[in-house]
Amino acid sequence: MGYPETFEGFMFKPKPFDDNDVDIQIEACGVCGSDVHTITGGWGEASLPLCVGHEIIGKVIKVGPKVSTLKVGDRAGVGAQIWACLDCRICKSDNENYCPHQVATYNAPYPDGTIAQGGYASHIRAHEYFAFRIPVNIPNELAAPMMCAGLTTWSPLIRAGVGPGKKVAILGIGGLGHFGLMWSKALGAETYAISHSPSKEADAKTLGATTFIDTSVKDWAKSYSMTFDFILNCSDMASDFDIGEYMSTLNVNGCFHNVGLPDKPLPQLMAFQFAGNGSTIGGSHIGSRPEMLAMLKLASAKPDIVHPMVETIDISAAGCKEAVERVKVNDVHYRFTLTGFDKAFGAK
């Protein structure tokens, strides 16, 4: 079955089909904090009308003549990036997620001017390099949030060399942070959860934390001075943090790494605050194809550890509204996946 000339919901045309493209009939799509930041304008003006959604799982229904990684009938996922030049120095070093010419899965222009549209839709068209075969033992509703939240937390942990002998703290136990805990444990690190919500302690320990740190306790950081090799900040409220307090808990040459991206600037820091332990602060953007494939392989091999906490909602105008509004106020445990696409759009 070929790709329709227009997508359903509001109608829009996909970009022209190229030799390395695949068409995917969508079966599930995660609801990401990025969707909320985009809809609300927190990350800047959106190109309207816009279809968000970049945690996409579905069935391949068409492949271009040069496609070699997928075939019709395969179950495939698409994350937050849908195109890059694949020819520059950055792409050729397996850093295509930093390609200066990259195209995000929605709200971004292709080289021909077509605006990319996301996965709250019937279908998606993607370059094969940004479509990933999903292991058979990972169900749609769990695979979907791995496409963005999973990869976004996996990549920095891998690049930091997280594993046995490392002490890793995951800051912010929500949609991103709950993945961070699972990955850190699965990689063999000594894993800590940092949160201002003591009600999340039981979940944090179920997800992989050996220790839960409650930041609402006065002087909490003093007990963990110069402890952590890596802090993965998964909260998008870091603009309100005393970041210096968190950085004081870093071991020598430790890093405070941001994947939660607030709408507001980070607090001001003095250069002197980095000197006491030689610490650094950084950030990252999703991950590469090799990292995605390695992540899916590990998730498939360790389902006892990697089992995301996901709520499902049928896709519809009311369902999308409920999911987005609840994500905005953190009323989700811990990710939403939109399902029921066949009921909404028909089996096409």
C-alpha positions as CSV (number, residue, x, y, z in Angstrom):
1,M,0.0,0.0,0.0
2,G,1.5,3.3,-1.0
3,Y,1.7,6.6,0.9
4,P,-1.4,8.8,0.7
5,E,-1.0,12.1,-1.1
6,T,-2.1,13.9,2.1
7,F,-1.7,13.0,5.8
8,E,-4.8,12.9,8.0
9,G,-5.6,15.2,10.9
10,F,-5.1,18.5,9.2
11,M,-4.0,17.7,5.6
12,F,-0.4,18.1,4.6
13,K,1.8,16.7,1.8
14,P,5.0,14.9,2.6
15,K,8.3,15.9,0.9
16,P,9.0,14.2,-2.4
17,F,9.9,10.5,-2.1
18,D,13.6,9.9,-2.6
19,D,15.6,6.8,-3.4
20,N,16.7,6.3,0.2
21,D,13.3,7.0,1.8
22,V,10.8,4.8,3.5
23,D,7.2,5.3,4.2
24,I,5.8,4.1,7.5
25,Q,2.2,3.6,8.5
26,I,2.2,4.8,12.1
27,E,0.9,2.5,14.9
28,A,2.1,4.4,18.0
29,C,3.7,7.7,18.9
30,G,5.1,8.9,22.2
31,V,4.2,12.3,23.7
32,C,7.5,14.1,24.4
33,G,8.1,17.2,26.4
34,S,9.5,18.7,23.2
35,D,6.0,18.6,21.8
36,V,4.8,20.7,24.7
37,H,7.7,23.2,24.5
38,T,7.1,23.5,20.7
39,I,3.3,23.9,21.0
40,T,3.6,26.5,23.7
41,G,6.3,28.5,21.9
42,G,8.8,27.9,24.8
43,W,11.5,27.0,22.4
44,G,10.6,29.7,19.8
45,E,8.0,30.3,17.2
46,A,6.6,27.3,15.4
47,S,5.7,27.0,11.7
48,L,2.0,26.6,11.7
49,P,-0.1,24.6,11.1
50,L,2.1,21.9,12.7
51,C,1.9,18.2,13.5
52,V,4.2,17.3,16.4
53,G,5.4,13.9,17.6
54,H,8.8,12.3,17.2
55,E,8.6,9.0,19.0
56,I,7.1,7.1,16.2
57,I,6.6,3.3,15.7
58,G,4.9,1.8,12.7
59,K,5.0,-0.6,9.7
60,V,7.1,0.0,6.6
61,I,4.8,0.1,3.6
62,K,7.2,1.4,0.9
63,V,10.9,1.6,0.4
64,G,13.0,3.4,-2.1
65,P,15.2,1.6,-4.7
66,K,18.4,2.3,-2.7
67,V,17.1,1.4,0.7
68,S,19.1,-1.5,2.2
69,T,18.3,-1.4,6.0
70,L,14.6,-2.0,6.0
71,K,12.0,-3.8,3.9
72,V,8.2,-3.6,3.4
73,G,6.5,-5.2,6.5
74,D,9.3,-4.4,9.0
75,R,8.4,-2.6,12.2
76,A,10.4,0.5,12.4
77,G,10.9,3.6,14.6
78,V,11.7,7.2,13.9
79,G,13.0,9.6,16.5
80,A,13.6,13.4,16.8
81,Q,15.7,13.6,13.7
82,I,14.6,12.7,10.2
83,W,17.4,13.9,7.8
84,A,21.0,15.0,7.7
85,C,23.4,15.6,4.8
86,L,25.4,12.4,5.8
87,D,28.3,13.9,3.8
88,C,30.0,16.4,6.1
89,R,32.8,15.8,8.6
90,I,30.4,15.7,11.5
91,C,28.1,13.1,9.9
92,K,31.0,10.9,8.8
93,S,32.2,10.8,12.5
94,D,28.9,9.3,13.6
95,N,27.7,12.6,14.9
96,E,24.9,13.2,12.4
97,N,22.8,14.4,15.3
98,Y,25.0,17.5,15.3
99,C,25.0,18.0,11.5
100,P,24.7,21.7,10.7
101,H,22.2,20.8,8.0
102,Q,20.1,18.4,10.0
103,V,16.3,18.3,9.8
104,A,14.2,17.7,12.9
105,T,11.3,15.4,12.6
106,Y,8.8,18.3,12.8
107,N,8.9,22.1,12.6
108,A,12.0,22.1,10.4
109,P,12.5,22.8,6.7
110,Y,13.9,20.2,4.3
111,P,16.4,21.6,1.7
112,D,13.5,21.9,-0.7
113,G,11.5,24.1,1.7
114,T,9.0,21.4,2.7
115,I,8.3,21.7,6.5
116,A,8.7,18.3,8.2
117,Q,5.6,17.1,10.1
118,G,5.6,14.7,12.9
119,G,3.9,11.5,14.2
120,Y,0.5,12.6,15.5
121,A,-0.5,11.5,12.0
122,S,-1.4,8.5,9.8
123,H,2.1,8.1,8.2
124,I,5.7,9.4,8.2
125,R,8.2,9.6,5.4
126,A,11.9,9.3,6.5
127,H,15.4,8.7,5.2
128,E,16.3,5.1,6.0
129,Y,19.3,6.3,8.1
130,F,16.8,7.7,10.6
131,A,14.4,4.8,10.7
132,F,15.3,1.9,13.0
133,R,14.2,-1.7,13.0
134,I,12.5,-2.5,16.4
135,P,13.4,-5.8,18.1
136,V,10.4,-8.1,18.2
137,N,10.3,-8.3,22.0
138,I,9.8,-4.6,22.6
139,P,6.1,-3.7,22.2
140,N,5.1,-0.5,20.4
141,E,4.0,1.4,23.5
142,L,7.4,0.8,25.1
143,A,9.5,1.3,22.0
144,A,7.9,4.7,21.2
145,P,9.4,6.7,24.0
146,M,12.8,5.1,23.4
147,M,13.0,6.9,20.1
148,C,13.6,10.3,21.8
149,A,13.6,10.1,25.6
150,G,15.5,6.8,25.5
151,L,18.2,7.9,23.1
152,T,18.5,11.4,24.6
153,T,19.5,9.8,27.9
154,W,21.4,6.9,26.5
155,S,23.9,8.9,24.3
156,P,25.5,11.0,27.0
157,L,25.9,8.1,29.4
158,I,27.6,6.1,26.7
159,R,29.9,9.0,25.6
160,A,30.8,9.5,29.3
161,G,31.9,5.9,29.6
162,V,29.4,5.1,32.2
163,G,29.7,1.5,33.5
164,P,31.1,-0.5,36.4
165,G,33.1,1.5,38.9
166,K,31.3,4.8,38.1
167,K,29.0,6.7,40.4
168,V,26.2,8.2,38.4
169,A,23.4,10.5,39.6
170,I,20.2,11.0,37.6
171,L,18.6,14.3,38.5
172,G,14.9,14.7,37.9
173,I,12.8,11.5,37.9
174,G,10.3,12.0,35.1
175,G,10.0,11.0,31.5
176,L,13.7,11.4,30.8
177,G,15.1,10.6,34.2
178,H,13.3,7.3,34.5
179,F,15.1,6.2,31.4
180,G,18.4,7.5,32.8
181,L,18.0,5.3,35.8
182,M,17.3,2.2,33.8
183,W,20.3,2.8,31.4
184,S,22.7,3.6,34.2
185,K,21.8,0.4,36.0
186,A,21.8,-1.7,32.8
187,L,25.3,-0.4,32.1
188,G,26.6,-1.5,35.5
189,A,27.1,1.9,37.2
190,E,26.4,2.7,40.9
191,T,23.2,4.6,40.4
192,Y,21.7,7.4,42.5
193,A,18.4,9.3,42.0
194,I,18.2,13.0,42.9
195,S,14.7,14.5,43.3
196,H,12.8,17.0,45.3
197,S,9.8,14.6,45.4
198,P,10.2,12.0,48.1
199,S,7.1,10.3,46.7
200,K,9.2,9.0,43.8
201,E,11.7,7.1,46.0
202,A,10.0,3.7,45.5
203,D,9.8,4.1,41.7
204,A,13.4,5.3,41.5
205,K,14.6,2.2,43.3
206,T,12.5,0.0,41.1
207,L,14.0,1.6,38.1
208,G,17.6,1.0,39.2
209,A,18.7,3.5,41.9
210,T,20.5,2.1,44.9
211,T,20.2,5.4,46.7
212,F,17.5,8.1,46.6
213,I,18.6,11.7,47.5
214,D,15.8,14.1,48.6
215,T,16.9,17.7,47.7
216,S,14.1,19.1,49.9
217,V,16.2,18.1,52.9
218,K,18.3,21.0,54.2
219,D,22.0,20.8,53.3
220,W,21.4,17.6,51.3
221,A,24.5,18.2,49.1
222,K,27.0,18.2,52.0
223,S,26.8,14.4,52.5
224,Y,27.6,13.9,48.8
225,S,30.5,16.3,48.4
226,M,32.8,15.3,45.5
227,T,31.0,12.0,45.0
228,F,29.6,11.6,41.5
229,D,31.5,11.0,38.3
230,F,28.5,12.1,36.2
231,I,25.3,13.9,36.9
232,L,22.7,13.6,34.2
233,N,20.2,16.4,34.6
234,C,16.9,15.3,33.2
235,S,14.9,18.2,34.7
236,D,13.6,21.0,32.5
237,M,13.5,23.3,35.6
238,A,17.2,23.8,35.9
239,S,16.7,27.5,35.4
240,D,15.4,27.5,39.0
241,F,18.2,25.3,40.5
242,D,21.2,26.3,42.6
243,I,23.4,24.5,40.1
244,G,26.5,25.3,42.2
245,E,25.1,23.1,44.9
246,Y,24.8,20.2,42.5
247,M,28.2,20.8,41.0
248,S,29.7,20.5,44.5
249,T,28.7,16.9,44.6
250,L,30.8,16.1,41.5
251,N,34.0,14.1,41.8
252,V,37.2,15.5,40.4
253,N,36.7,16.2,36.7
254,G,33.0,15.2,37.0
255,C,30.4,16.6,34.7
256,F,26.9,18.1,35.2
257,H,25.3,17.2,31.9
258,N,22.0,18.7,30.7
259,V,19.4,16.9,28.6
260,G,16.4,18.6,30.2
261,L,16.1,21.9,28.3
262,P,14.2,24.7,30.2
263,D,12.5,27.6,28.4
264,K,14.5,30.0,30.5
265,P,18.3,30.6,30.8
266,L,20.3,28.7,33.3
267,P,21.3,30.5,36.5
268,Q,24.5,32.6,36.5
269,L,27.7,30.8,37.7
270,M,31.1,32.1,38.7
271,A,34.1,30.5,37.0
272,F,35.5,29.9,40.4
273,Q,32.7,27.3,41.1
274,F,34.3,25.0,38.5
275,A,37.8,25.2,40.1
276,G,37.3,23.3,43.4
277,N,36.8,20.0,41.7
278,G,37.8,20.6,38.1
279,S,34.1,20.0,37.2
280,T,32.4,20.8,33.9
281,I,28.9,21.5,32.6
282,G,27.6,20.3,29.3
283,G,24.7,19.2,27.2
284,S,23.8,17.1,24.3
285,H,21.2,16.6,21.5
286,I,19.5,13.2,21.0
287,G,22.1,10.6,19.7
288,S,23.5,8.9,16.6
289,R,22.3,5.9,14.6
290,P,25.0,3.6,16.0
291,E,23.9,4.7,19.5
292,M,20.2,4.1,18.8
293,L,21.0,0.6,17.5
294,A,23.1,-0.2,20.5
295,M,20.4,1.1,22.8
296,L,17.7,-1.1,21.2
297,K,20.0,-4.1,21.4
298,L,20.5,-3.6,25.1
299,A,16.8,-3.0,25.8
300,S,16.0,-6.2,24.0
301,A,18.6,-8.1,25.9
302,K,17.7,-6.8,29.3
303,P,13.9,-6.4,29.5
304,D,14.0,-7.1,33.2
305,I,15.9,-3.9,33.7
306,V,14.7,-1.8,30.7
307,H,10.9,-1.7,31.1
308,P,9.7,1.9,30.7
309,M,6.7,3.1,32.8
310,V,4.2,4.1,30.1
311,E,0.5,5.1,30.0
312,T,-1.4,4.8,26.7
313,I,-4.1,7.1,25.3
314,D,-5.9,6.5,22.0
315,I,-5.0,9.1,19.4
316,S,-7.9,11.6,18.8
317,A,-8.4,15.3,19.2
318,A,-9.4,14.7,22.8
319,G,-6.7,12.2,23.4
320,C,-3.9,14.4,22.1
321,K,-5.3,17.4,24.1
322,E,-5.3,15.3,27.3
323,A,-1.8,13.9,26.8
324,V,-0.2,17.2,26.0
325,E,-1.9,19.1,28.8
326,R,-1.0,16.4,31.3
327,V,2.6,16.3,30.2
328,K,2.8,20.1,30.6
329,V,1.9,19.8,34.3
330,N,3.9,16.5,34.8
331,D,0.8,14.5,35.4
332,V,2.1,11.3,33.8
333,H,3.8,8.1,35.1
334,Y,6.2,8.5,33.3
335,R,5.6,8.6,29.6
336,F,2.5,8.7,27.3
337,T,2.2,6.7,24.1
338,L,-0.6,7.5,21.7
339,T,-2.1,4.3,20.3
340,G,-5.2,3.3,18.4
341,F,-4.0,4.8,15.1
342,D,-5.9,2.2,13.1
343,K,-9.2,3.3,14.7
344,A,-8.4,7.0,14.1
345,F,-7.2,6.7,10.5
346,G,-8.3,3.3,9.3
347,A,-6.1,0.5,8.2
348,K,-4.4,1.8,5.1
